[in-house]
């Protein structure tokens, strides 16, 4: 795989996943304008995640039977439409609908990851996956910085509209630049769906999927809830300032870019265990948010390093074990991711509103511990 193709796929991942997470720094203003109670604003993120879940089941397996280049371009186009609907929403249900549509077709990320795996020689698969999936982290964390900054100038609607335009342009570029795939004919949609379902009884797949569920629920507990206490006393940070915390997470996650190469060297299991231990430890610092922003930044860097290292290792293991059905495998794996992220996003805002940031910190640490237990019991 050439550097240009690898870079473009990383950008596709970044922009698509940003459509799901862009609302996190502006949850307060979105909820206020659209009449959503403070303890329910986490559903702006959860709506996209639930749409993502549907897309993982119904759309991602298409990559095992159709040209992934065309799928990538088409899905980016629909994501742009969903974002535009959200930007123009006059009622909460319209925004939720737009976010669900954008989230459903944002599974183009998984098509891009499977495309990367299929184009990569075995000895380079981990390296290429590490680069492309770093785009996912850039999108998740960088969207907070960009959205927060744009919201200060144009409001939350302007930030969603800008993202919609960029997504549409990227879809056209992908169609023109990415290589076509020659796919063998004869595979039926019901066959790829059956193959998808069969994965959920495979021990390797199930253990890595459960790790992903707890991993991203812990991740969501931080990033979907953190904006609320930072905007309140004693910090009273603006949306742009809250968005800047994404830079700390980005630094941590990009620091784990080499985890794919560690997987190529046969250390995927060891890397996962070490990273999950770091994830658990990070919550000790994150839990100090109400009195120390410095410790919060340290915790964010460590948490995002750990999440990215585990995520790349998981995908390396799974695409190596199930190379003949990479799209279905990545899609199935990300079902666990989507359920975990949605659960963490919804639960953390309720806890912050009822018992404060301590409740969210305990939740995040407990979820990290669950992931570590699953790892210790797996092969």
N, C-alpha and C positions, 0 to 999 in steps of 0.2 A: 504493500500500500504506500502510495506517494505521500509526501508531507502535505501537499495541497489538499488532497482528498481527506486526509486525517484531520487537518485543521478545519475544513468546511463542516465535516460531520460533528466536530466538537462545538462549533458555533451553532449548528442546528440544535444540538442538545441543550446548549445554554439558553437559547431564545425560547425553545418550546417549554422547558421546565420553568422558565421565568414567568410564563403565562399563568402557572398554577400558584406561584409563591409571591407574585408582585403585590398582592394586597396586604401582606403582613405588616409593613411599616405604616399603612394608612387605614388600618382596621377601625380606629376610633372615628376618623372623619367620614369614612364610608357609612358606618353604622349610624352616625348622627344625621347625615343628610338623607339616608334612606329609611330612617325610623326603625333600626334594628337595636334592641336592648344591648347594653354593654356586655352582659354575660352570654350573649349569643353571637357576638361578632366573629368568633372563631369559625362559624359556619361559612363565612366567605371563603376561607381556605378549604374547609372540609368539603364544600360543594365541588370545587375543582378536583379534589382528591377522589371523591366518589365517582365523578365523571371519568376520571383516570382509571378507576377500577373497572368500569364497564368497558372502556376502550381496551384494556389489557386482555380481557376475555374475548371480545368480539372482533377487534381490529388487528392486534399485534400478530396473531397466528396467520394472517393473510401474507405476511412476509415469507412464509415457507412455501407459498404457491404463486406469488406474483412478483413482478419486478420491483425491488425495494426502492429504486430511484424514483419511480412514478408514485409509489406510496408516500414517500417522504414529501414530495412536492405537493401532492393532493392534501395530505394531512395538515401541512403548514398553512395552506389556504383556508381550511375550515377553522383552524385555531385563530387566524386573523379575524374571521367573521365573528367568532365568539367573543373575542376581546373588544371588537367594535360595538357589539350589542351591550356589553358591560359598561363601556364608556358612555353610552347614550341612555342608560337605564334611568327611568323615572320612578321606578318602584323596586322594592327589595327583590320580589320574585323574578323580575326581569334580569337583574344583576346575577342572581343565583343561577338562572337559566343560561346566561351567557358564559358564566364561569364553568358550569357543568359541561357545556359544549366544548369550550376551549380545553378544559381538562381532559375530556374524553379523547380528543384528537392529539393532545400533547404526548400521547403514547408513541408519537413519531420518534421520541427519544429511544425507545426500545428497538424500533425498527433500525435506527441508526447504529445502535450498539450491535445488534445481530449482523447488520451489514458489515461492520468493522471486523467482527469475528470471522465471517465467511471470506473476507478478502485477505485475511492475515495468514501467513505461514505459521505453523505451530510454535516455532521458536520466537516469534515476534508478537504473538497474540496478546500476551499480558501487557507488553509495552504499549501496543496500539490501543488496547482497551483502557489503559491508564490515562492516556492522553485524551481520548474521546470522552470518557466518563468524567474527566476533569471539567469538561464543558458543562456537565450537569451541575457540578458544585458551583461553577462560576455563575450559572443561571439562578440557582437557588439563593446564593448569598449576594451576588452582584446585583440582582434585581432589587434587593432591599436598598442598596446605595442609590441606584438610579431612580427607583420609584420615589424614594424619600426626597431626593433632590428635585425631581420634576414636579412632585406634589407641592413643594414650596412655591413654585413659579406658576404652574398651570392647574393645580389641584389634582385630586386623584383621577378625575376623568381624563385629563390631559396625559397623564402617565400611561393609562391603559390605551389611549388612542395612538400614542407614539409607538408603543409596543406592537399594536396591531399592524401599523404601516410597515414596520421593520420586518415583521414575520411574513407578510405578504411578499415583500421584495426578496426575502431569503428563499421562499418557496420557488419563485421563478429562477433564481440563481442555481438552486439545487437541481432543477430539471435540466438546466443547460450544461452544468459542469460535472455532476457525478456520473460515474460509469454505469452503463446498463448491465443487467444481469441476464444471462441465458438460463432460464429455468426449464426443467423437464416438465412436459405437459402431463395431464391425466390426474393430477392430485385434486381431490374434491374438498370443498370447504368443510363438510361434515367429517372428513378424514383428519384434517388438521385440528379440528376441535376435539376429536376423540383422542388424538395424540396429546393435545394440551391437557385434557382431563386425566390421562393415565400418569402424567408426571407426579400428581399429588399423592401417589402411593409409593414413589421411589424414595428410599431412605436418604440418599445424598441430597436430592432436591428438597425434601421436606425439612431436613435439618438446617440447610442454608436458608430456606424460606422463613423458618421460624426465627432464626437469628436476625434476618432482615426485618421482620415484623417488630420485634422488640427494639432493634437498633433505631429504626426510623420513628417509632413512637416516642423514644427518648429524645431524638432530634427534634420532633415536632413539639414536644413539651417545652423545649427551650425557645425555639424561634417563633412559635405562634403565641406564646404567652408573654415574652419578654417586653414587648412594646408597651403593655399596660402599666407595669410598675415603673418603667423608665419615664413614661409621660406623667406620672403622678409624683407626689411629694416623696422624698426630698429633691429629686432630680429635675423634674419638669422639663425633659428634653423635647426638642421639636422633632417633627417627622424626619427631617433631613439628618439630624444628629443621631436619631435612633437607627436610621438606615446605615450610618457609617460603621455600626458594629458588624455589618456584613463583611467589611474589610478584614476584621480580625478572623472571622470564620473562614474567609477566602484564603488567608495566609496559611491557616492550619491545614485546610483541605488540599491546597496545592503542594504543601509539604509532603503529602502522602502520594504524590504522583508516581513515585518509584515503586509503589506496592505491587504494580503489575509485573515489574521485572523480578521482584522477589517471588512472585508466583511462578514465573517462567523458570526460576531456579529451584522450584519444588518446595518452597517454604510457605505456601498459602495457609495451611492450618496454623502454623506457629504465629504468623503475622496476625491472623484473626484473634487468637487468644490474647496476645499482647495488646492489640488495639482495643479489645473489649474491656480489658483491665484499665486502660487509660480512660476509656469512656466513663466508667464508674467513678474513677478518681476525679474526673473533671467536674462532677456535680458538687464536690466539696467546695470548690472555688466559686462555681456559678451560684450556689446557695447564698453567697455573701452579697448579692446584688444590692440589697437594701442599705448597705453601708460602705461598699467598696466597688467602684467601677473598675479599678485596676485588677482585682481578683476576678471580676466578671470577664474581662478581656482575656486573661490567662486561661480561664475555664473554657471560653468559647474557642480559642485556638486549639486547645487540646481535644475538645469534643469533636470539632470538625475534622481534625487530623484522623482521629480514630474512626469516625463514620466513613470517610472516604477510603481509608485503608481496608476496612472490612468489606465495603461495597465492591471495590475492585477485585478483591480476593474471591468473594462469592461468585462474581460473574466469570472470573477466570476458571474457577473450578467447574462451574455448571456448563459453560460453553465447551470445555474440554471433554466433559463426561457425556454430553448430549449434542455433539457437533452436527449430527444429521438433522436436527430440528432446533436450530439456534433461536429462531424467532419465538416459537412456542415456549421454549425454555426460559428465555429472558422475560417474556410476557407473563408466564406463570410465576416466576420469581418475584416480579414486580407487583403481583397481586398482594403479596405479603407486605411489600413496601407501602402500597397505597392504603391498605387497611391500617397499618401501623401509623402512618403519617396522619390520616384522618382521625384516628382515635386519639393520638397525642394532641392534635390541634384542638379538637372539641373539648377534651378533658381539662387541658391546662387553663383555658380561659375561665372555665367554671370554678376551678380551684383558686385561681388568683382572685377572683371576685368574692369568693366565700371565705377563704382562710389565708389569703396572701401568698406571696412568692415562696414561702417555706413549703406550702403544700405542693406546688409545682416542682420544686427541687426534690422533694421526697419521691414524687411520682417518677421523675426522670431517672433518679438513681435506682429505684426499684426495677424499672424497665431495663436498665443496663445490666443489672444483676441477673435478670431472667435470661437475657441474651448470653451472658457468660455461662450460666448453668446449662443451657442448650448446647453450647459449644463443647463444654466439658463432657457431655454425655454422648456426643456424636463422634463419628470416626474421622 
